[in-house]
Amino acid sequence: MLKRYLPALAWLPHYQARLFGADLLAGVIVTVMVIPQSLAYALLAGLPAVVGLYASILPQLVYAFFGTSRTLAVGPVAIVALMTGAALSQIAVPGSAEYLEAALALTLLSGAILVVMGMLRMGFFSNFLSHPVISGFLTASGILIATSQLGGLLGVESSGFTLWERLASLWLHLPGISWPTLLMSVFVLGFLVGVRRYGSTLLKRLGLAAGTANLLARAGPVLAVVATTLAARQWQLEDAGVEVVGTVPGGLPPLTLPWPDLALWQTLLVPALLISLVGFVESVSMGQMLAAKRRQRISPNQELVGLGVANLAAGVSGAMPVTGGLSRTVANFHAGAQTPAAGAFAALGIGVVTYTLTDWLYYLPIATLSAFILVSVLTLVDVATLRATWRYSRSDFTAQALTIGLTLAEGIEAGIIGGIAVSVALFLYRTSRPHSALIGRVPDTEHFRNVARHEVETAPGVALLRIDESLYFANARYLEDTLYNLVASRPALEDVVIVCSAVNLIDASALESLEAINARLRDSGVTLHLAEVKGPVMDRLNHSTFPEQLTGRVFLSTYAAWQALHDR
Amino acid sequence: MLKRYLPALAWLPHYQARLFGADLLAGVIVTVMVIPQSLAYALLAGLPAVVGLYASILPQLVYAFFGTSRTLAVGPVAIVALMTGAALSQIAVPGSAEYLEAALALTLLSGAILVVMGMLRMGFFSNFLSHPVISGFLTASGILIATSQLGGLLGVESSGFTLWERLASLWLHLPGISWPTLLMSVFVLGFLVGVRRYGSTLLKRLGLAAGTANLLARAGPVLAVVATTLAARQWQLEDAGVEVVGTVPGGLPPLTLPWPDLALWQTLLVPALLISLVGFVESVSMGQMLAAKRRQRISPNQELVGLGVANLAAGVSGAMPVTGGLSRTVANFHAGAQTPAAGAFAALGIGVVTYTLTDWLYYLPIATLSAFILVSVLTLVDVATLRATWRYSRSDFTAQALTIGLTLAEGIEAGIIGGIAVSVALFLYRTSRPHSALIGRVPDTEHFRNVARHEVETAPGVALLRIDESLYFANARYLEDTLYNLVASRPALEDVVIVCSAVNLIDASALESLEAINARLRDSGVTLHLAEVKGPVMDRLNHSTFPEQLTGRVFLSTYAAWQALHDR
């Protein structure tokens, strides 16, 4: 029991020196790599840059004890930062004390939701997010985030929730463009794209081992941060109009417990729920992928608890909502992390950085962070998946396209809720008209096949109808339609047999429909039978009065029905 | 094409004198019977009583040409009246000109929604309303309507949307009780209940034929209306505190076309959608039941058009939302109606009544109508179904109980939307953890069975996994969990075969999961195979790159997989 809620008990007692070395190295590497993204994603959420560092300390440390993934690195991520910013901007002005306060409330609320969902084992809720909806949402978010950074790259203001609002705001402020900022942006963008694309190849040519070359190439953003910070300090670029991060409070994050403000929490409930859900789905898919690579396993429900506790820790240490981040986790994995201790070491490392280096952060240009965000989020835009979905299924493509359109045009919440609603509706629609076939006997055998496709024996007074789907509310009416049309179109019909070999479930709606069908067929002189009802389905039916009402019989096999009805 | 949208073309050209006699008789009977309910349901919606008569003229006439049911009688019904009242009370004061205006807008909007849904063939939308949700909604509405009539029966005011609001309002006004009204209520209630329960038996004992006795017994409310109206006129009961209908505009309904008020329409959109949906479901189930009794058929999508045009007609003739009504339809059916002409005759009859008798309506006591509504709606309260659902399925019972609770506590819209959401969520939850089984070979046969239940042959390096459900977004993650756990728990595993004999659909989410599973199993040295993939599912898979990615093979049968993997 204790082990379930504190998975660290599974690895901590057996911790060895060999693991310590690998984890420490991974921790140091992750520390260096996550600094730029932590700062950048805090700005993306409309929060002071240092909040991003806070969000990488205590939450990460706490996750090491409560999480089930060996290699997941927890901290601020782009999508969650975007969602955080969108939720907070609706109730406070970015930069104000209320904004920061609301951020802490949102973080705590999201943490509480995750912990409660985990304890109630409600991980299945994330199943409502279908892959096309997630993929569409990520693509649209990538575009939204990218547009939101154009202002930072050009040195002008830009605001808004939807794509059009952002573009309109940018257009309005465009005359105030800062040319030195643009110059620096172009330089940093070029460097980041170059390093990302050619960095590791180049380093390998210089004789470095493949692993080391890949890791070093990933440190490109760190180099950009250091170089532009030094440049801004050396030449006082701030005076030339290059915006910088500015004064940052020194020292470790302040520990606080905000007094619960019920009205505020109510306003933040839906955004907190969506942030929790999206963060969880992103995190758990990644955790599963990496665990599978090493034949380990993670527990989705305990992951909810782990991420929830991490967010609670974020909420009391002045930070923002966190989840498992893709780039930091992949860095951790490839740097050779063996246990969650690597994450703990990284947390300590970022703590040291925060404690010592905040003075230097003053000179970090905003444009550098914007360039970093732009390069990172463009990988979210996934046109290939869109094309593949189109080829594979029009129905899934509809859900995906609608999610993208709604997210861009109406904002994040509308996009994700609309996407879920449409994918559920389309699934219900698909199963609401199940495949069904009138079947007949393959001569001289006990086999039965579709009368439309095979040469089979039938009898004018008997119809054998096979339904290839569970019977539930979405197709209960279709079942009635099908049977009434069958009876209306064949006046000579005396017996109808529903063959249930593919029916895994009959819910209360379908049961009522069966009762109605039975009664109405009886009124018009037709007897209803069932055949090949599965064990659990029959058990369930025996809890109702349907077996007594049934005018006909329940046959064990279609052949038994045939013998009884045809050969009489 | 024309016949599809104007089903009257199917019967009108072949209309005969024999049909005319039967239809005319049914029309006269229905005319007499629907007067009390038309008046009562208009009051229930907070509208002048005469609006109920208007709603039984033009809509009914129009439905005769556009509807596909031979016997459906269209007019105001209790549930729709309740929903109309609830929607309108939120934006105007009952009795005001704005209220009436909003009623017409709601009716037109609901008509337009129905027609559009019919032309787009969206009848399947009604499938979202599961039987437990409908039944729970009817029960709760019955209770709500009954409570709303207590004020009328006691001669005091009462208002509110939820059960508690209504009861509290009633309690507040109770000291103003009108004893003459209560006396009359008790008398009418006793009479109506007595006639309903013993009327037809009594009349049969008096020597009447069963059919005639049943019809006459159904005319009980008419007798109550006539008797109490005469009494109120004779003894001027109005002066004694018995509330009467009062001045009613004479003549036929005014034809108007309200100018579209976009803001108003936007406010009314959700209520109009729910009214359309609920009205359609009620109407079409009844139509189907009666059509099946005579081996006829109706077309749900054309029914949408028919009811939509009826509502448009109601909206331009000063009426309220209409749909197929249970009691009037049953009366029509049992009175021997053969074609929709019976409905047209009834419409003409009510037109004549409206034109000539409105002066008499002045003296009709409200208490009589309240008593009529109370007796009618108590049949909606269905405890037996609640019990049956509890026995049959806890999951369906949850949806039903929640619908009742939400409708009573939060009102009609919350109840119906909450009920739909919960039943969809519960269905997704049920299918999100499909039954799956590791299977092995029954020795010396080509049959395969669950290893946990049968003595079968297995091989340590091979796992045959049969999944008994379509693979889609709600269970895609479960599929991944299942396979990763399987691989993590059996280190010796080399081959996994997913047996797809019960898989009717693989959506884009499940496809991505299969691709992920394939890639991650490959990373850990396990080969993935499929077996028994159905034709349409395989066709679909061939539109993706999955077959090329698959590390293993697609076997036609489980036995083929066994031979290839086990006997090698």
Interface residues (C-beta under 8 A of the other chain):
Chain A: F124 S126 N127 F128 L129 S130 H131 P132 Q288 M289 A291 A292 K293 R294 R295 Q296 R297 P300 A388 T389 R391 Y392 S393 S395 D396 F397 Q400 S423 V424 A425 F427 L428 Y429 R430 T431 S432 R433 P434 H435 D468 E469 S470 Y472 F473 A474 N475 A476 R477 Y478 E480 D481 Y484 N485 V487 A488 P491 A502 N504 L505 D507 A508 S509 L511 E512 S513 A516 R520 L521 D523 S524 R540 H543 S544 T545
Chain B: F124 S126 N127 F128 L129 S130 H131 P132 V133 Q288 M289 A291 A292 K293 R294 R295 Q296 R297 P300 A388 T389 R391 Y392 S393 S395 D396 F397 Q400 S423 V424 A425 F427 L428 Y429 R430 T431 S432 R433 P434 H435 D468 E469 S470 Y472 F473 A474 N475 A476 R477 Y478 E480 D481 Y484 N485 V487 A488 P491 A502 N504 L505 D507 A508 S509 L511 E512 S513 A516 R520 L521 D523 S524 P536 R540 H543 S544 T545
